[in-house]
């Protein structure tokens, strides 16, 4: 029997199906992906790989966080849309759910440039969510492809300039003081294509002490050097001068006032400010038939100040320089009589953080208590070989060797010298087989290993500065069986997997959040995705995830937690969407249902299941030479009480960040071509 939210979802689908019974179906075109570091058909890729196209990224999307689009991918769970100080937390197959802030365990790329720093931490605040072209998602351990991550890969592509020059002012407003004013422009001139997007965003927030202000400018220039050779230049500038953090509440505090902030968050003025600049160059070239080269260089500067809701060391700041380069070479080859394709690559990165901590004297900066330079350096070399064993059977073999070094130069010596370094050398490998039992249907199997180092934040030492000597990288082994294909107007994918992890990194909270290694965990689950293009106007999308993620060996404070579920991960997740797009207009209803989950390792604090419905509608018409798009969207249509974020293992039972009730926003986009 499905839980109550799933019963509602199934009823919604049952009511909408008769609308399309007599509709003329469509035949789907082949889908090409690039996230596996090689351009290849989606159908031929032996991995759980999802794609979100532009149409599903932009139509009446509020653009607060990536989760608005990622929930349509099975195996992906996202929380924390409304707390901009903590940033979005994305987990794939449970990896990343532990993160205190931002994205962990997932490699994040934007236009080929890493957004994930050398130590493994990602923020999405400097990604222009209003100018996305597509998102590709690889679920599961993928170190052979991209290094230091056990959860998967998020590969984001922003828009390039269209053939016809355009100018598009934008104006949006909505509940809780939401407002965004922006402009986009782009076009092509001979061998150049350009696109620029800029906006100013502000929101008062649903809860007390949750004001957010942000400005962002993103630009992309594509230069076709010669036939088959393209150079892409990227520049992004972020200024977020104020982002308040309302903190988490206990269950009793939620019952008393869902909109309240944690008292300490107000007392210590918890929140952050950040500026970031990112520059990158990406080259892609076809050297000859069956031979190609890709290269990238990038540099990111980030200045960050954070006020945490406690006194001792409660003001954190750093100045960051993150830069690197990468190259990969691909060519067709033969192994004996068997045709194939080989890829060789090298990734080099360096991250330097000048970090400071001061006491937080009720929102006023106090004495300096920590000052250190943190440096992370990484080099990775990889080899991937594809082999056509028969006309229907292909294999993919991968091998990667990574060297990662962390160093701390302690510059606050009054409490002793905590300088030191840790160095890791890791080898990852993978084997994938893909069999075409029909031209439009594939079965694949994959085995792979991955590793994930702690970040500098996770290395924090409860005994003082420097490294926590008690934690080590986590190691993962992934076994996966999948089915994918096209059946007329239906695209489907199904994956069954098991991931065994040794030394899983798990959080616990004292005066602040620290980390420790669990002995072993096991993740096993089922992921199913379906898209039905019922006609030129009607599309139905579904994504279902069933998760059984448990500790296998873990003792916490003398309590054996073997068999307990990993916290902050729903047992089941179901997304359903019905979209009607007559002409250029659109009317979309979607639902996200979350099964019960736990907030702590011991599974004593249970979070109930819920189902959230959202609706969007837009009209596009021509007026005095302008294309005018007006739209309205309603989130949480039936005003359900639910939580935008669960903070796992939080101290004093403060696990909960309540989400807004029913809310809306409207927008006006006008385009001149």
C-alpha positions, 0 to 999 in steps of 0.5 A, a space after each residue: 500500500 502506498 503512503 497517503 501522498 502517493 495515493 494522491 499522486 496516483 489519483 492525479 495521474 489517473 485523472 489526467 490520463 484520459 486527456 491523452 488517450 486519443 492523442 497522436 504520439 511522437 517518435 523521439 529523436 536520439 539523445 546525445 550526452 557529454 557528461 561521461 567526458 565523451 560525446 556519445 548517445 544516451 542510449 549507449 552510455 552504460 550508466 544511470 544518466 539523466 538529462 534536463 532540457 531547456 524547456 524544463 529549466 526555464 518555463 516559469 521557473 523561479 530560479 531559487 535553487 537547482 532542485 526545481 529542475 533536479 527533482 525530475 531525475 530519479 535517485 536525486 534528492 535536494 533540500 534547503 531551497 529557502 535558506 540561501 546562507 546554507 545553500 542547496 544540499 543535493 544528494 545522489 544515492 544518499 551521497 551528499 545528504 550529510 553536508 552541513 552546507 552546500 553540495 558534497 560527494 557530487 562533482 559539479 561542472 559548469 560549461 566544463 569548468 569545475 565548480 567543485 573545489 579541490 577539497 570536494 566542496 561545491 556551492 551553487 550560489 554563483 551559477 546563473 539559474 536563469 540562463 541554463 541550457 541543459 543539465 546532465 546527471 550521472 548517478 553513482 560513484 564516478 571517480 574514473 571520470 572526474 575524481 574525488 566524489 562518490 555520489 555522481 556528477 552534475 554537468 551544467 551547460 549555460 546558453 550560447 548566443 542564438 543566430 538571431 540577436 535578442 534583448 530580453 528585460 525581465 521582471 518578477 515578483 512574488 510572496 515573501 518579498 521575492 523580487 528579481 529584475 534582470 536582462 539577457 541578451 545574445 546573438 551571433 556575428 560571423 564566427 562569434 556567438 555571445 550571451 550575457 545575463 545579469 540580474 538583481 535579486 532580493 527576498 525577505 523570506 518566509 521565516 524570521 531572519 531570512 533576508 537574502 540579497 544577491 546580484 549576478 552577471 554571467 557571460 559566455 563567448 563562443 569563437 569558432 576558430 576553424 571548422 571543428 574547433 571552438 574556444 569558449 570564454 566564460 566570466 561570472 561575477 557574484 555579489 551577495 552582501 546579505 544572506 541571513 540564516 534563520 537556523 533550525 528548530 526543534 519539533 516543539 518550536 516548529 509547533 509553536 511558530 513555523 516562521 520563527 528563527 532559532 533564537 541564537 540565529 537572531 542573537 548572533 546575527 547568523 548569516 553570510 556575505 560573499 563575492 566571487 569571480 570566475 574566469 574560464 577558457 575551454 577549447 574543443 577541437 576535432 583534429 581529424 576524423 575520429 580524433 579530438 582534443 579538449 582543454 580547459 583553464 580556469 581561475 576562481 576568486 571567492 571572498 567569504 564572511 560567515 556569522 555562526 550562531 555561537 560565540 567561540 570562533 563563531 565568525 568565519 572568513 576566508 579569501 580563496 583562490 581556486 585554479 587549474 587546468 585539464 586536457 583530454 585526448 580521444 581517438 578511434 583505435 583497434 584492439 586486435 580486430 575489435 574497433 574502439 575509442 580511447 581517451 587519455 586525460 590529465 586534471 590539475 587543480 589547486 585551492 588556497 584558503 586564507 582562513 580566519 575565525 573570530 569570536 562572535 560577540 552577539 554579532 560583533 567581531 571579537 578576538 581572533 582565535 584561528 588564522 591559517 592558510 589551507 592548501 589543497 592540491 590535486 593531480 589526476 590522470 585517467 584512461 578510458 577505453 571503449 571496445 565494440 565486442 560485437 555489433 550489439 555488445 560494447 564494453 567500457 573500461 576506465 582507470 584513474 590515479 589521483 594524488 591529493 595533498 592537504 596542508 595547513 600552515 598555522 599562523 595563530 601560534 599562541 595556542 601552539 603550532 597545528 601546521 601539518 599535511 595529509 597526502 592521499 594516493 588513490 586508484 579507481 577503476 570501472 567496467 561497463 557492458 552495454 548490450 543492444 537487445 533491440 536497436 531502441 533498447 539497452 541493458 547495461 551493467 557497471 562495476 566501479 570504485 570511488 573515493 572521497 576525501 574530507 573537505 577542510 571543513 570536515 577535517 575540523 579538529 574538535 581538540 583545536 586547530 589543524 587536522 582531525 587525525 581520526 578521520 580518513 577518506 571514504 571508499 565506495 564500490 558500486 554495482 549497477 544493472 540498468 535498462 533504458 530505451 525508447 518505445 515510440 513516444 516513451 523514453 524510460 530508464 531503470 537502474 538497480 544498484 548496490 553501493 558498499 562504503 567503507 569509512 563513511 563520513 558522518 556528521 555530529 554536533 557539539 558546539 559546531 558540526 564535526 565529522 567521523 568515519 562510520 565503519 561500513 554502510 550499504 546503499 541499495 535501491 531502485 530508480 525509475 524514470 519515464 517520459 511520455 511525449 503523448 502528442 505535440 502538446 502533452 508530455 507526462 514525466 515520472 521519476 520514482 526512487 526506492 532507497 534502502 541505505 543502512 549502517 552495516 558497522 557503526 558504533 556511536 557513543 557505545 550504541 551499536 547502530 548496525 541496521 539503522 537507516 542513514 538520516 536525511 534520506 527519504 525511503 521513497 521519492 516520487 515526482 510526477 508532472 503533466 505538461 500541456 504546451 499548446 503553441 508557445 503557451 504552457 500549463 504545468 502541474 507537478 507533484 513531489 512526494 517524499 516518504 518518511 525519513 529520519 533526522 538522526 543516526 539512531 533513527 529516534 527522530 522520524 520525519 513524516 511523509 508529505 506530498 507537495 503540488 505546484 502549478 505553473 502557467 504562461 502565455 506568450 504573444 506578440 506586441 508591437 514587435 516584442 515577444 511578451 511572456 507573462 506567467 504565474 506559478 503557485 508553489 505548495 498548492 494545497 498549503 501543506 506543512 513540510 520541511 525544506 531542510 532536515 539537519 542530520 544529527 543536529 544538537 539539542 534536537 534542532 533538526 527542522 527548517 520549515 518550508 513556506 506554505 502556499 506561495 506564488 510569483 509572477 513574471 514578465 519577460 519581453 524579448 526584442 529580436 
